Amino acid sequence: VTETDIATEGASGAFSAGERFTVSDLIAAMLSASSNDAAEAVAREYGRTAFLARMNETAARLGLVRTTFSDPTGLSVLNQTTAADVARLLDALARTHPDLLAITRRKTAAITELTSGKTRTLAATNQFAGDPTFVGGKTGYTDEAEGNLVSVFRVGGRDVIIVVLGTTDRFAQTKLLLDWVRSNR
C-alpha cells in the first residue's frame, strides 16, 4: 500500500503506507468495507492503465454496452452505467465467481498485514450482510450519484437481483423492493 493509494477518498480499511497484503485480502476490503484504497492498490500493482482496460474489456465482453470505467474505485463521474448493466454484471459474477459474492455476505472481513502478521477486522458497509436470504451485493456512494446498491436475494428458491441507484436510503429502497417481490411471488 502506498501514500498514493491511501490518498484516495475514504479511509475504509485503515491502511497505512508501506503495509503489505495479499490480493485476496485487498479484494475482501474492497468488497466488504468498500475500500477505495484497496482498489487503487490492486489496480496499481496490476498496472493501473492495464487494469482499467481489462475492466472495460470485461464490460464489453459481458454486453454491458452502457458501461464505461475510468477509475478502479467508482469515484469518478466519468464512470457510467445503467441499472440493467449493473444487474447483468452481478448476474455474471454470481454465475462465475460466487466466492466473491460470499465475501459480501459476511458482516466482517478479516485481513492480515503480511509484514507484522497483525489481523484487522473490517465491518461490511452492506446492512444486508449476514441476512440468510442475502446472496451478495455491493454498495456504492458518491456525492453526484448518491447511494447505490446492487443485491441478490434468494426468494422462493430463485435468485432475485435488485438494483437501486441515486437514492438517499439505498437499504430502505432495496427492502421495499424485496418486500414487494416476496409478497408477489
C-alpha positions as CSV (number, residue, x, y, z in Angstrom):
1,V,0.0,0.0,0.0
2,T,1.4,3.4,-1.0
3,E,0.8,7.0,0.0
4,T,-1.0,7.5,-3.3
5,D,-3.3,4.6,-2.6
6,I,-4.3,5.9,0.8
7,A,-4.7,9.5,-0.6
8,T,-7.8,8.1,-2.4
9,E,-11.1,9.4,-0.9
10,G,-12.3,7.4,2.0
11,A,-10.4,5.6,4.8
12,S,-12.1,2.1,4.8
13,G,-9.6,-0.5,5.7
14,A,-7.5,1.9,7.8
15,F,-4.5,1.3,5.6
16,S,-1.1,2.9,6.1
17,A,1.7,3.4,3.5
18,G,4.1,0.5,3.5
19,E,1.7,-2.1,4.6
20,R,1.6,-5.3,2.6
21,F,-1.5,-7.6,2.0
22,T,-2.4,-10.4,-0.3
23,V,-4.5,-9.5,-3.3
24,S,-7.3,-11.6,-1.8
25,D,-7.3,-9.6,1.4
26,L,-7.4,-6.3,-0.6
27,I,-10.3,-7.7,-2.6
28,A,-12.1,-8.5,0.6
29,A,-11.5,-5.0,1.8
30,M,-12.9,-3.6,-1.5
31,L,-16.0,-5.8,-1.5
32,S,-16.9,-5.8,2.2
33,A,-15.7,-2.5,3.6
34,S,-15.8,-0.7,0.2
35,S,-12.2,0.3,0.5
36,N,-11.1,2.7,-2.3
37,D,-7.5,2.5,-1.0
38,A,-7.5,-1.3,-1.6
39,A,-9.0,-0.8,-5.1
40,E,-6.2,1.6,-6.0
41,A,-3.6,-0.7,-4.5
42,V,-4.8,-3.6,-6.6
43,A,-5.0,-1.5,-9.8
44,R,-1.6,0.0,-9.2
45,E,0.0,-3.5,-8.6
46,Y,-1.7,-4.8,-11.8
47,G,-0.8,-1.7,-13.8
48,R,-3.5,0.9,-13.5
49,T,-3.9,1.5,-17.2
50,A,-4.0,-2.2,-18.0
51,F,-6.4,-2.7,-15.1
52,L,-8.9,-0.2,-16.4
53,A,-8.5,-1.5,-19.9
54,R,-9.3,-5.0,-18.6
55,M,-12.3,-3.7,-16.7
56,N,-13.7,-2.1,-19.9
57,E,-12.9,-5.2,-22.0
58,T,-14.8,-7.3,-19.5
59,A,-17.7,-5.0,-19.6
60,A,-17.8,-5.2,-23.4
61,R,-17.5,-9.0,-23.3
62,L,-20.4,-9.2,-20.9
63,G,-22.5,-7.0,-23.2
64,L,-22.6,-4.0,-20.8
65,V,-23.0,-1.6,-23.7
66,R,-23.8,1.4,-21.5
67,T,-20.9,0.9,-19.0
68,T,-17.6,2.7,-19.0
69,F,-15.0,2.5,-16.2
70,S,-12.5,5.4,-15.8
71,D,-11.1,4.6,-12.4
72,P,-10.9,1.4,-10.2
73,T,-12.9,2.9,-7.3
74,G,-16.1,4.1,-8.9
75,L,-15.5,7.6,-7.6
76,S,-15.1,9.4,-10.9
77,V,-18.1,11.0,-12.5
78,L,-16.7,9.6,-15.8
79,N,-17.7,6.1,-14.6
80,Q,-21.1,5.4,-16.3
81,T,-23.5,2.5,-16.3
82,T,-27.2,1.7,-16.1
83,A,-29.3,-0.4,-13.7
84,A,-29.7,-3.0,-16.5
85,D,-25.9,-3.3,-17.0
86,V,-25.3,-3.4,-13.2
87,A,-27.8,-6.3,-13.0
88,R,-26.1,-8.1,-15.9
89,L,-22.7,-7.7,-14.2
90,L,-23.9,-9.1,-10.9
91,D,-25.7,-12.0,-12.7
92,A,-22.4,-12.9,-14.4
93,L,-20.5,-12.5,-11.2
94,A,-22.9,-14.8,-9.3
95,R,-22.6,-17.5,-12.0
96,T,-18.8,-17.3,-12.5
97,H,-17.4,-16.1,-9.1
98,P,-19.8,-17.0,-6.3
99,D,-16.7,-16.8,-4.0
100,L,-16.7,-13.1,-4.5
101,L,-20.3,-12.7,-3.5
102,A,-19.6,-14.9,-0.5
103,I,-17.3,-12.2,0.8
104,T,-20.1,-9.6,0.6
105,R,-22.5,-11.9,2.6
106,R,-20.3,-11.7,5.8
107,K,-20.7,-8.9,8.4
108,T,-17.0,-8.6,8.7
109,A,-13.8,-9.4,6.8
110,A,-10.5,-10.3,8.4
111,I,-7.4,-9.2,6.6
112,T,-3.8,-9.8,7.7
113,E,-0.9,-7.4,7.2
114,L,2.0,-9.6,5.9
115,T,5.0,-7.9,7.5
116,S,3.6,-7.6,11.0
117,G,1.2,-10.6,10.9
118,K,-1.4,-8.5,12.5
119,T,-5.0,-9.2,11.6
120,R,-7.7,-6.5,11.4
121,T,-11.4,-6.9,11.1
122,L,-13.3,-4.7,8.7
123,A,-17.1,-4.1,9.1
124,A,-19.2,-4.6,6.0
125,T,-20.8,-1.5,4.6
126,N,-23.8,-3.5,3.5
127,Q,-26.6,-3.7,6.0
128,F,-27.9,-6.9,4.4
129,A,-24.7,-8.8,5.1
130,G,-25.5,-11.7,7.4
131,D,-29.1,-11.9,6.3
132,P,-29.7,-15.6,5.4
133,T,-31.6,-14.7,2.2
134,F,-28.8,-12.3,1.0
135,V,-26.7,-14.0,-1.7
136,G,-24.4,-11.0,-2.1
137,G,-24.1,-7.5,-3.5
138,K,-22.2,-4.2,-3.4
139,T,-22.7,-0.7,-2.0
140,G,-21.6,2.5,-3.7
141,Y,-21.8,6.2,-3.0
142,T,-20.6,9.4,-4.4
143,D,-22.0,12.9,-3.9
144,E,-23.1,13.1,-7.5
145,A,-24.7,9.6,-7.7
146,E,-25.8,9.4,-4.1
147,G,-26.5,6.0,-2.6
148,N,-26.4,2.9,-4.8
149,L,-26.8,-0.8,-4.1
150,V,-26.9,-3.9,-6.1
151,S,-28.1,-7.1,-4.3
152,V,-29.0,-10.7,-4.9
153,F,-31.5,-12.3,-2.6
154,R,-32.8,-15.9,-2.6
155,V,-36.6,-15.6,-2.7
156,G,-38.8,-18.7,-3.1
157,G,-35.9,-20.8,-4.3
158,R,-34.8,-18.4,-7.0
159,D,-32.3,-15.6,-7.1
160,V,-33.6,-12.0,-7.5
161,I,-31.4,-9.1,-8.4
162,I,-32.3,-5.7,-7.1
163,V,-30.6,-2.5,-8.3
164,V,-31.1,0.8,-6.5
165,L,-29.4,3.9,-7.9
166,G,-29.4,7.5,-6.8
167,T,-31.2,7.4,-3.5
168,T,-30.6,8.8,-0.1
169,D,-31.6,5.5,1.6
170,R,-30.4,2.6,-0.6
171,F,-31.1,0.0,2.1
172,A,-34.7,1.1,2.7
173,Q,-35.4,1.3,-1.0
174,T,-34.0,-2.2,-1.5
175,K,-36.1,-3.5,1.3
176,L,-39.2,-2.0,-0.2
177,L,-38.5,-3.8,-3.5
178,L,-37.5,-7.0,-1.8
179,D,-40.8,-7.0,0.3
180,W,-42.7,-6.4,-2.9
181,V,-41.0,-9.3,-4.6
182,R,-41.7,-11.6,-1.6
183,S,-45.4,-10.6,-1.5
184,N,-45.9,-11.1,-5.3
185,R,-44.1,-14.4,-5.9
